[in-house]
């Protein structure tokens, strides 16, 4: 029977240059057979936890981790994409990440991945980008590492591997964008948009709706009488129903949009539902001489304008669909005007305080 060894490990747990492993005996047809189950290069705490989970089976002489073909990274990635297509709004982005990950990890056994190997992947991605004269942002690499983590986590849940080989992987620090439009810039942008595209930009700017929510908007979701847009859970990124208010300007905007026979979509181009119009938006920005501005920044504009108008954070979040305050804060841009207004408010407070100060009364002593 296995006994505590030089490493000071408990019974049935061993370690060699390949990492930790379970070491015990089983009875097969009246004969004793030694069984070793590799755990790999994992922390000792995790190894002891695995031992504790299987201690009863080991003491009963049962087989653990029957030998079976090791799942490759590509197989696990395909399994994850099937899940993503059925359950996630970010399926298209996941496809991009998986394609990049497969180009490096490919047919490697998923359980052979290590944080060190992931660092090699990051170096590989940066080198490939440099060869094409491009540079990869930390946010792009973070999306790919997050996808990799999810693939491994799903594989553990599906009993395809026994541990997450990339657990504890650190992400790059991301710098949030800080770009909103002035009133003059926004008007220039609208003036330089094509007529069929102007309502798309205006709705995103005024409400903070995501691009996919705007382009996928159907007439059945728009109630001009009540002055609301109702997005169903299937229409939102967070998969939660959301109600967006419409003022008189937006109601008139919808009234001017012609309905296309046979199309349920609000925004159409040449009789078809409008696709992702990145080129049209970029051209409008160029004509308007607006630099470093993305369509998604219109969402930042909306949240910031709501806040400057005195709308409470919770109300803004209910309109924009932000689920956490931490993410919401990234969309609320504090600019120079806010800081100057803050100082002006303090100055008015001080002046009022000085005006209301009670004059000192002198008392003579007899």
C-alpha positions as CSV (number, residue, x, y, z in Angstrom):
1,X,0.0,0.0,0.0
2,X,1.2,3.5,-0.9
3,X,2.7,5.4,2.1
4,X,3.7,9.1,2.6
5,X,6.9,9.8,0.8
6,X,9.9,12.2,0.8
7,X,7.8,15.0,-0.6
8,X,5.6,14.9,2.5
9,X,2.6,14.1,0.4
10,X,-0.4,12.2,1.8
11,X,-1.1,8.5,1.0
12,X,-1.9,7.8,-2.6
13,X,-0.4,11.1,-3.9
14,X,3.0,11.2,-5.6
15,X,5.1,13.6,-7.5
16,X,7.9,13.3,-10.1
17,X,9.3,15.6,-12.9
18,X,6.1,15.3,-14.8
19,X,4.0,16.6,-11.9
20,X,1.6,15.1,-9.4
21,X,-0.1,11.7,-9.9
22,X,-2.4,9.4,-7.9
23,X,-0.7,6.0,-7.1
24,X,-2.8,3.1,-5.8
25,X,-3.7,-0.6,-6.4
26,X,-6.8,-2.2,-7.9
27,X,-8.0,-5.8,-7.9
28,X,-8.5,-7.3,-11.4
29,X,-9.7,-10.9,-11.6
30,X,-8.2,-11.7,-8.2
31,X,-4.9,-10.0,-9.1
32,X,-3.5,-6.7,-7.8
33,X,-2.6,-4.2,-10.4
34,X,-0.9,-0.8,-9.9
35,X,-2.8,2.2,-11.2
36,X,-1.4,5.7,-11.7
37,X,-3.5,8.7,-12.7
38,X,-1.6,11.7,-13.9
39,X,-2.7,15.1,-12.6
40,X,0.1,17.1,-14.3
41,X,1.9,20.3,-13.3
42,X,-0.7,21.7,-10.9
43,X,-0.5,23.4,-7.4
44,X,-0.2,21.0,-4.5
45,X,-3.4,22.3,-3.0
46,X,-5.3,21.4,-6.2
47,X,-3.7,17.9,-6.2
48,X,-4.7,17.3,-2.6
49,X,-8.2,18.4,-3.5
50,X,-8.5,15.9,-6.3
51,X,-7.2,13.2,-4.0
52,X,-9.8,14.0,-1.4
53,X,-12.6,13.9,-4.1
54,X,-11.6,10.4,-5.2
55,X,-10.3,8.9,-1.9
56,X,-13.3,6.6,-1.4
57,X,-13.0,5.2,-4.9
58,X,-9.2,4.7,-4.4
59,X,-9.7,2.9,-1.0
60,X,-12.3,0.7,-2.6
61,X,-9.9,-0.3,-5.3
62,X,-11.9,1.2,-8.2
63,X,-10.5,2.4,-11.5
64,X,-10.1,6.1,-12.0
65,X,-9.7,8.0,-15.2
66,X,-10.0,5.1,-17.6
67,X,-7.7,5.5,-20.5
68,X,-9.4,7.2,-23.4
69,X,-8.4,9.3,-26.4
70,X,-7.3,12.8,-25.4
71,X,-9.4,15.5,-26.8
72,X,-7.6,18.0,-29.0
73,X,-7.9,21.7,-28.8
74,X,-9.7,21.8,-32.1
75,X,-12.3,19.3,-31.0
76,X,-13.0,21.3,-27.8
77,X,-13.1,24.5,-29.7
78,X,-15.7,23.1,-32.1
79,X,-17.8,21.9,-29.2
80,X,-17.6,25.4,-27.7
81,X,-18.7,27.1,-30.9
82,X,-21.8,24.8,-31.0
83,X,-22.6,26.1,-27.6
84,X,-21.8,29.7,-28.6
85,X,-24.1,29.6,-31.7
86,X,-27.0,28.4,-29.6
87,X,-26.6,30.5,-26.5
88,X,-24.4,33.6,-27.1
89,X,-24.9,36.9,-28.9
90,X,-21.1,37.1,-29.5
91,X,-21.0,34.0,-31.7
92,X,-19.5,35.8,-34.7
93,X,-16.7,37.3,-32.5
94,X,-16.1,33.8,-31.0
95,X,-15.6,32.4,-34.5
96,X,-12.9,35.0,-35.1
97,X,-11.2,34.2,-31.8
98,X,-11.4,30.4,-32.4
99,X,-10.0,30.7,-35.9
100,X,-6.9,32.5,-34.5
101,X,-6.5,30.0,-31.6
102,X,-6.8,27.0,-33.9
103,X,-4.0,28.4,-36.1
104,X,-1.6,27.8,-33.2
105,X,-3.0,25.1,-30.9
106,X,-4.7,23.0,-33.6
107,X,-4.5,19.3,-32.9
108,X,-2.6,19.6,-29.6
109,X,-4.2,17.7,-26.7
110,X,-6.2,20.3,-24.8
111,X,-4.9,19.1,-21.4
112,X,-1.3,19.8,-22.6
113,X,-1.8,23.5,-22.7
114,X,0.0,25.6,-20.1
115,X,0.2,29.3,-19.3
116,X,3.7,29.3,-20.8
117,X,2.3,27.9,-24.0
118,X,-0.3,30.6,-24.1
119,X,2.5,33.2,-23.8
120,X,4.1,31.6,-26.9
121,X,0.7,32.0,-28.6
122,X,0.6,35.7,-27.8
123,X,4.1,36.2,-29.2
124,X,3.1,34.3,-32.3
125,X,0.0,36.5,-32.8
126,X,2.0,39.7,-32.4
127,X,4.6,38.5,-34.8
128,X,2.0,37.6,-37.5
129,X,0.4,41.0,-37.1
130,X,3.7,42.8,-37.5
131,X,4.5,40.8,-40.6
132,X,1.2,42.3,-42.1
133,X,2.2,45.8,-40.9
134,X,-0.4,45.8,-38.2
135,X,-0.4,45.9,-34.4
136,X,-2.6,44.0,-32.1
137,X,-4.4,45.8,-29.2
138,X,-4.5,44.3,-25.8
139,X,-8.3,44.2,-26.0
140,X,-8.1,41.9,-29.1
141,X,-5.8,39.5,-27.3
142,X,-7.9,39.6,-24.2
143,X,-11.0,38.5,-26.2
144,X,-9.0,35.6,-27.5
145,X,-7.6,34.6,-24.1
146,X,-11.1,34.9,-22.6
147,X,-12.4,32.6,-25.4
148,X,-9.5,30.1,-24.6
149,X,-10.4,30.1,-20.9
150,X,-14.1,29.5,-21.7
151,X,-13.2,26.6,-24.1
152,X,-11.1,24.9,-21.3
153,X,-13.8,25.6,-18.7
154,X,-16.5,24.1,-20.9
155,X,-14.3,21.0,-21.5
156,X,-13.9,20.5,-17.7
157,X,-17.7,20.8,-17.3
158,X,-18.2,18.3,-20.1
159,X,-15.8,15.8,-18.4
160,X,-13.5,16.0,-21.5
161,X,-10.6,17.0,-19.3
162,X,-10.1,16.8,-15.5
163,X,-8.6,20.3,-14.9
164,X,-8.4,23.7,-16.5
165,X,-4.9,23.9,-18.0
166,X,-4.9,27.7,-18.4
167,X,-6.4,28.6,-15.0
168,X,-5.0,31.8,-13.6
169,X,-4.0,33.3,-16.9
170,X,-3.6,37.0,-16.6
171,X,-5.2,39.5,-19.1
172,X,-3.8,42.6,-20.5
173,X,-4.7,46.0,-19.0
174,X,-7.2,47.7,-21.3
175,X,-7.6,51.5,-21.7
176,X,-11.2,52.5,-22.1
177,X,-12.0,54.8,-25.0
178,X,-12.7,58.3,-24.1
179,X,-14.3,59.8,-27.3
180,X,-17.6,61.5,-27.5
181,X,-18.9,64.1,-30.0
182,X,-19.6,67.8,-29.4
183,X,-22.9,69.1,-30.6
184,X,-21.2,70.7,-33.6
185,X,-19.4,67.4,-34.5
186,X,-22.6,65.4,-34.2
187,X,-24.4,67.8,-36.6
188,X,-21.6,67.5,-39.1
189,X,-21.7,63.7,-38.9
190,X,-25.5,63.7,-39.5
191,X,-25.1,66.1,-42.5
192,X,-22.6,63.8,-44.1
193,X,-24.5,60.6,-43.6
194,X,-26.5,59.2,-46.6
195,X,-30.3,59.8,-46.1
196,X,-31.1,56.2,-45.4
197,X,-28.3,56.0,-42.8
198,X,-29.1,59.2,-40.9
199,X,-31.9,57.7,-38.8
200,X,-29.6,54.8,-37.7
201,X,-27.0,57.2,-36.4
202,X,-29.6,59.5,-34.7
203,X,-31.3,56.6,-32.9
204,X,-28.0,55.3,-31.6
205,X,-26.9,58.7,-30.5
206,X,-30.2,59.6,-28.7
207,X,-30.9,56.2,-27.0
208,X,-27.5,54.4,-26.6
209,X,-28.9,51.3,-28.4
210,X,-26.2,48.9,-29.7
211,X,-25.6,48.7,-33.4
212,X,-27.1,45.2,-33.6
213,X,-30.1,46.3,-31.7
214,X,-30.7,49.3,-34.0
215,X,-30.1,47.4,-37.3
216,X,-32.2,44.4,-36.0
217,X,-35.1,46.6,-34.9
218,X,-38.5,45.5,-36.2
219,X,-41.7,47.5,-36.5
220,X,-43.5,45.2,-34.1
221,X,-41.1,46.4,-31.4
222,X,-41.9,50.1,-31.9
223,X,-45.0,51.6,-30.3
224,X,-45.3,55.2,-31.4
225,X,-48.6,55.7,-29.6
226,X,-47.0,54.8,-26.2
227,X,-43.7,56.3,-27.2
228,X,-41.5,53.2,-26.5
229,X,-39.3,50.6,-28.1
230,X,-39.6,47.2,-26.5
231,X,-36.6,45.0,-27.1
232,X,-37.2,41.3,-26.4
233,X,-34.7,39.2,-24.6
234,X,-33.6,37.5,-27.8
235,X,-32.8,41.0,-29.3
236,X,-30.4,42.2,-26.6
237,X,-26.8,41.3,-25.8
238,X,-27.6,40.6,-22.2
239,X,-30.7,38.5,-23.1
240,X,-32.9,40.6,-21.0
241,X,-36.0,42.5,-22.1
242,X,-35.6,46.3,-22.2
243,X,-37.8,49.3,-22.8
244,X,-36.5,52.4,-24.5
245,X,-38.4,55.7,-24.3
246,X,-39.1,57.8,-27.4
247,X,-39.5,61.6,-27.3
248,X,-41.4,63.7,-29.9
249,X,-38.3,64.0,-32.1
250,X,-37.7,60.3,-32.3
251,X,-41.4,59.6,-32.8
252,X,-41.3,61.9,-35.8
253,X,-38.1,60.3,-37.0
254,X,-39.9,56.9,-37.1
255,X,-42.9,58.4,-38.9
256,X,-40.6,59.6,-41.7
257,X,-39.1,56.1,-42.2
258,X,-41.0,54.4,-45.1
259,X,-42.1,50.8,-44.4
260,X,-40.9,48.2,-47.0
261,X,-43.5,45.8,-48.1
262,X,-42.7,42.2,-46.9
263,X,-39.8,43.4,-44.6
264,X,-40.3,43.4,-40.8
265,X,-37.3,45.6,-40.3
266,X,-37.4,49.3,-39.6
267,X,-34.1,50.0,-41.4
268,X,-33.8,48.8,-44.9
269,X,-31.6,49.5,-47.9
270,X,-32.8,48.7,-51.4
271,X,-35.6,46.6,-50.0
272,X,-33.4,44.4,-47.7
273,X,-32.6,44.5,-44.0
274,X,-29.6,46.8,-43.5
275,X,-26.3,44.9,-42.8
276,X,-23.4,46.1,-40.7
277,X,-22.7,49.5,-42.4
278,X,-19.1,50.1,-41.2
279,X,-18.0,51.5,-44.6
280,X,-20.9,53.9,-44.7
281,X,-20.1,55.2,-41.2
282,X,-16.4,55.5,-41.8
283,X,-17.0,57.5,-45.1
284,X,-19.4,59.8,-43.2
285,X,-16.8,60.4,-40.5
286,X,-14.1,61.2,-43.2
287,X,-16.5,63.6,-45.0
288,X,-17.3,65.3,-41.7
289,X,-13.6,65.5,-40.8
290,X,-14.2,63.6,-37.5
291,X,-11.3,61.4,-36.4
292,X,-10.9,58.5,-34.0
293,X,-14.6,57.9,-33.7
294,X,-16.4,54.5,-33.9
295,X,-20.1,53.7,-34.2
296,X,-20.0,52.2,-30.7
297,X,-18.9,55.5,-29.4
298,X,-22.4,56.8,-30.1
299,X,-23.4,54.7,-27.1
300,X,-20.8,56.6,-25.0
301,X,-22.4,59.8,-26.3
302,X,-25.9,58.8,-25.2
303,X,-24.9,57.7,-21.7
304,X,-22.8,60.9,-21.2
305,X,-25.6,63.1,-22.5
306,X,-28.2,61.4,-20.2
307,X,-25.9,61.9,-17.2
308,X,-25.2,65.6,-18.0
309,X,-28.9,66.1,-18.3
310,X,-29.4,65.0,-14.7
311,X,-30.8,61.5,-15.3
312,X,-30.0,59.1,-12.5
313,X,-27.5,56.3,-13.1
314,X,-30.1,53.6,-12.5
315,X,-32.5,55.1,-15.0
316,X,-29.7,55.4,-17.6
317,X,-28.7,51.8,-17.0
318,X,-32.3,50.6,-17.5
319,X,-32.3,52.4,-20.9
320,X,-28.8,51.4,-22.1
321,X,-29.0,47.9,-20.8
322,X,-25.9,47.9,-18.7
323,X,-26.1,45.1,-16.1
324,X,-23.2,46.2,-13.9
325,X,-22.2,49.6,-12.6
326,X,-18.5,49.0,-13.3
327,X,-19.2,48.5,-17.0
328,X,-21.6,51.4,-17.1
329,X,-19.0,53.8,-15.7
330,X,-16.8,53.1,-18.7
331,X,-19.5,54.6,-21.0
332,X,-20.0,57.8,-18.9
333,X,-17.3,60.1,-20.1
334,X,-16.1,62.9,-17.7
335,X,-14.8,65.7,-20.0
336,X,-13.3,69.2,-19.5
337,X,-16.7,70.8,-19.3
338,X,-17.6,68.6,-16.4
339,X,-14.5,69.4,-14.5
340,X,-14.9,73.2,-15.1
341,X,-18.6,73.0,-14.1
342,X,-17.5,71.2,-10.9
343,X,-15.1,74.0,-10.0
344,X,-17.8,76.6,-10.8
345,X,-20.3,74.8,-8.5
346,X,-17.7,74.8,-5.7
347,X,-17.1,78.5,-6.2
348,X,-20.8,79.3,-6.0
349,X,-21.1,77.2,-2.9
350,X,-18.2,79.1,-1.2
351,X,-19.6,82.5,-2.2
352,X,-23.0,81.5,-0.8
353,X,-21.4,80.3,2.4
354,X,-19.5,83.6,2.8
355,X,-22.7,85.6,2.1
356,X,-24.7,83.7,4.8
357,X,-21.9,83.8,7.4
358,X,-23.1,85.3,10.7
359,X,-21.1,88.5,11.5
360,X,-19.0,88.2,14.7
361,X,-20.5,90.1,17.7
362,X,-18.0,92.0,19.9
363,X,-18.7,91.9,23.6
364,X,-17.3,94.6,25.9
365,X,-16.2,93.7,29.4
366,X,-17.2,96.2,32.1
